[in-house]
Amino acid sequence: MDKIHLYDKILSPMVTEKSTNLSEQNKIVFKVPNSANKVNLKKNIEKIFKVNVTKINIINKQNRTKVTRGKKVKVSGFKKAIITLKKGQSIDLTTGI
């Protein structure tokens, strides 16, 4: 499998306050495409980062509308994956993929 195809299942890491707090529990949060599933994600992350994945939770954020300056604006939804790593392992997101 090419490295290009491995990176197709990971769009970007999500660096928020909540995801930073999860990193203390060996959990990393990634934004993934809508076609991603747990089996492919596990294989790809283990090959790319050379870590052992113990659990994957996928959350599907739905489309929503919000009011900005009196106008309704559509905010597109996305899918995110919370990856739990084996104890003692970590992924350094600051080095880049």
Secondary structure, DSSP 8 states (H G I E B T S, - for coil): --HHHHHTT--EE---HHHHHHGGGTEEEEEE-TT--HHHHHHHHHHHH---EEEEEEEEE--EEEEETTEEEEE--EEEEEEEE-TT----GGG--
